[in-house]
């Protein structure tokens, strides 16, 4: 079945508030019939509220509109994110007074309020869903689109996969990268050669293991699979294999499926804002320059379709190479621009395939533009009188 994804372009023909993204968010909420669906519901609005001095998170103007729509429909909204990001979120404009509803740590002040779900995947047996999330009866998943060092891309999947689990489970999701062995010390026992392998990585991704000096440890986040280390390492001693990188994506899909299983299918809505797209996650605590141009706002009931629409719309955008930090390196390869930046094994489309296999939705979608942009060369410029 083809899912509808509602879309608002960042482009304007006129200097009119009605053609801006917050106004298009209103149109998307109308198309999703959000007000009609939330009466008497306890509505969890899942955001990533950022950290420290980051300012590329979703602007409170957008959040307030969603909160107000929920209230208009007779729902009771509250916002959640992980505890360490919620602490201090008022410094980034996320307050009850500004947003119109409270902001809570998803698993309580000590990250100890959760529900356990059993499902074995590599190093994970128990997944701990944040209690404030599972206790809600309706979810609005509102993601800011950006790069992510573990999987190339952070969107509506990652917003749930990591943000709705306690810290212990989030750590295990990241550790899935290390489940499949990639360093074979029996094939390289020479410390001098090991040092050359470490030195070969311009990103500092390979280090000596802090617990065993005869082991090497790969930090998967800064690794863009450039292959420089493989030119130095003895044959068979080091693997830079897709399975290690793909594990994180599959774990994110499973985590998302577990959280969504606590809601009725018709009681979840997904929104995505593709503006100020930075190279890494908002949890880094700062905002760098955008590496892709703005691509608008998206909404739908099908998480796979919404993520696919975002990826498809951003797939042909050119990387703004001059804005990429000096510690990163874009590769001249085929694929999505986020994969060009973070490496081909961090294909952002992977999580869709895993999610589709888990029955979370379909990659088959229809993109519905809520306010089609028409270039009007004769459109006038209007000025507001000072009187």
N, C-alpha and C positions, 0 to 999 in steps of 0.2 A: 504494500500500500504506500502511495506517495504521500509524504508528510509535507505540510506547508510550513515554510519558514518566512516570517515577515521581516522586512528589511527597510531600513531608513538610510539613505545615502548622506554622506557628510557635505555634499555639494548644495549650493544655493543659487537660484536664479535672481533673487531679489534680496534686498536688505530688509528681511522680514523675520520676526521671531517665529512665525508659523513654519518657516522652512529650515529651522535649526534642529539639531539632534534631540534636545529635550522634548520639543514639540512632536517629533516623529516617534519618540518613545511613547507619548500619549496615544498616538494612533495605533502603535503595536499592541499596547495594553488593551485597547478597545477591540482589536481583532482577536486577541486571545480571550476576550470576555472575562478578564480577570475579576472584575467587580462582581460579576454574576456567580463566580465560582467559590468565593471565599467567605460567604455569609456564615457566621458562627464558627469559623475555622481559626485555630491557633496557628498562625502563619510564621514559619521560620524563613527569614530573608537571609540567605547565605551570601555574604560578601567576603572579599579579601580587603581588609581595612588597612593593609600596608604596615609599615614599620618605620620607626625613627623619623627621618626628615623626607621620606618619599612623598611626592605630590602628584604622581601619575595614576594614582588609584581613582576609582570611580568618584566623580565629583558629587558632593552632597545634593546638588540640584537634581540629578538623575534619581538618586536614592529617595529623596523626599517625594518625588512624583509616584514612585512605586508604593511607598508607604501610604501616601494619601489615597491612592486607588484602592488599596486593601481596606483602609478605614471606611472609605465611601461604600464599599461592598458589605460592610458589617463584619469584617475579619479583625482579628487581634494580632497585629504584627510585632515581631521583635527581630533584631539583627544578631547574627552570631558569626564569630570567627575564632581562631585558636587563641588561647589565653594570653600568650606572650605578645600577640599583635593587638588584641583588644586593650591591653594595659598601655595607656598613653594615646589611644586612638583619638581622644578629644583634641590633641594637638594638631591633628590633620582634619579637623572639622566634623568628626563623627561624634555628635552628642545627641541626647534625647531632644533638646530644644531645637537643634538645627534639623534633625531628620524626622522628628515626629514620633519616635518610638525608642525604647531602650536598646542598648548594645550589650550583649552578654558574651562571656567566654563560653564556647560551645560545650565544654565538658566541666564547667564550674571553675571556681577561682584556683583550685589546686589540680585541675586536669584529672579529677578522680571520679567524675560522674559520667558513667558510660554503661552501655549494654554490650555484652559479649556475643559474637557470632562465630561459629566454628566453620572453618573452610581451609583446607590445607593447600598452600601454594608455596613451593620452595621452602624458604626459611620461616614462613608464616603459618601458624595453625589457628590462632585466635585473633579476630579483628574486633577492635573496641570502638563502637560507634558512639559519638558524643551524645550525652543524655538529652541536652536541650534540643538537639536535632530530632532524635527518635521520638521524643515526647510531643513534638509538633504534629498537627494533622494535615498540614499543607506546607509545601516548600516553594519558594521562589529562588532559583539559583541564578545569581546575577554576577557574571564574571567580567573582569577586565582582561582583554587580550594582550599578551606580551610573550616574549621569548622565555624559555626555561632551560637551564643548563642540564637537567637530567633527561629531558625528552624533546628538547627543541622548542616546544610550544606550550603555553599555558592558556587553557580556555575553560569551557563549561565542565569538561570532565575533571580536570585537575582541581577546580574550585571545590568540587565535592570530594574527590578521591582523597585528597590530603587534608582539606579544611574541615571535614566532618568526622575525622578519626582523632583519637587522642595521640599525644606525642610519641608514646611507645610504638603504636602501630605505624605512624608516619615514618619513624626511624627504620622499622623493619621493611617498609615499602622501598625506601631508598637502598637498603642493604640487599635487596634481591639482585642488584647488579653484581654482587660478589659471590652469589651462590654457585655459579658455574666457574670452575677453576680456570684461571688465565695465566698464572705464573708457575713455571715448572723448574724449581731450583736445581734439580738433579741434572739439568741440561745446561746450567750456567752457574758454576760455583766460584768463578773468579770475581772477586770483589771489584777489581779494576774495571772489568767489563760491565759489571752491574752499575758502576758509577757512570760509565759512558752511556748506558741506557737511560739513567736518570737525567744526565746532562743533555741528552738528545731532545728532550721535550721542551719546547719553548714556552709551554703553558704551565709548567710545574705539576703536571698531572701524575707523573710517576715519581714515587719516593720510596726510600727504604722503609720497610714495615717497622713501626715503633716497638713491636713485641719480639720481632725476630730479624736480626740484621742480614740473614741469608734469604729473606723473602722481600719481594717488591710488592708495593701496594699501588693500585691504580685508582686515582680520584676520577670517577667517570664524568663528573660535572664539567671540568674544564677541557676534557679530552674531545677533540673534534675529528678523531680518527685519521689524522693526516698521514700516519704511517712512518714518521721519521724514526721512531723507536725500533720498529721492525727491521730497519736497515742496519741497526747496530746489534740487536739481540741475536745470539746464536740460534740457529734453526730449531724451532719447536720449544724454545724456552719461554716465549711470550706470545699470547694470543690477543689480538684486538678483534673480537668476534661479535657478530650481530646479537647472539643470544644474550650476552651480558647487558647490552643496551636495551634490548627489546623487553627484558624482564620487568623493568620499571613500568613500561607502558601497559603490559598485561596486568600487573598488580594494580595499577590505577583503574583499569576497567573493572577488575573484580571488586575493588574497594567501592567504586561508584555503584556497582550492581547491588552490593550488600546494603548500602545506605538507602538507595532508591526502593529496595524491597520492603522498607518499613513504611512506605507511603502507598496509597492507592494510585494506580497509574494516572488517573485523571486529576490527581491532586499535586502535580508538579509542573512548574513552568520554568523555562530556561531563557535567560537573557544574556547577551554578550555585547560589550562595548569595545569596538576596535579603534581606539584613539590613543595617541602617544604610546605607540608600541615600542617598548624598550627591549634591550637584548636579554635581560634576565628577569626573574620573578620580583614582584613588589615586596617580598619578604626580605630582600637584600637591604632595605632600609634607606634607600636613596633613589633618586630618579636621574637617569642619564638622558642623553639625546635620543629622539625616536629614530629607529632604524628602518621603519616603513612608514609611508604616508597613512593618514587616517582613512579608514574604510567603512565607518558607519556603525550602525546598531542593528542587532538581530534578535529575534524572539520566536519561540515555538514550544510545542509540548514534547517533541522528540529530541532527546539530547544528542543522538547520533547525527540527525539531520541538521541541527543547529550548528554543531561543530564542523560538519562537512561544508555547510554553506560559508562559514567564516573562512575556512581554509581555502576553499575554491575562490572566494572573492579576493583573498590576499595573495594567492599563488602567483599572480602575474605582476605583482608590485615589485619594482626594482629596489634592491637593498640600497639604503643611503650610506654608501661606503665611507663617506667622510665623517659619519656620525658613530661608526663602530669604534669602541674603545681600543686603544693600542695593544691591550693584552689579549685581544681576540683576533681571529683571522677567518675571513670568509673564503670558501673554496669555490673554484670555478667548476661546478658540477651541475648535473641535471637535478631537478627537484624543487621543492618548496624553498622560498628564501630563508625560512627558519632552519631548514636542513643544511642549506649552504653555509649558514653561520655556525651551527652547532655540530654539523657532521652528518653524513648520509645514514648512519645507523640510528640517528635520532629523527626518524621520519615522523612528522606530526600526524600523518594519516593512520599510523599503526593502531592507535588507541580506538579509532573508529571500527576497524576490523575486529578487534577483540571485543569491543562493546556490542557489535552486531551479532557476533557468535553467542554472546551471553543473552541475547534477546532484548537488549536495551533500546533498539530502534533500527531505523533503516537509513542507508546512505542515499536512498532514492528520495529526492525532495523537489518541491516546487518553490522557487524564490518569488515572493510576492512583495513588490515595492509599494510601500504604503503611501508614498508621495513621489511619483516618478519625476525625476529632474529633467527639465526641458530647457536647453540653452536658449535664452531670449536676448539677442544682441541689442534690442531696442529698449530693454528694461530700464526704467528710470531710476535715479537715485533720489531718495526722499529724505528731507531734513525735518527735524522736529523743531518747531518754533520755540524760542526761548521764553515766550510769554505764556 
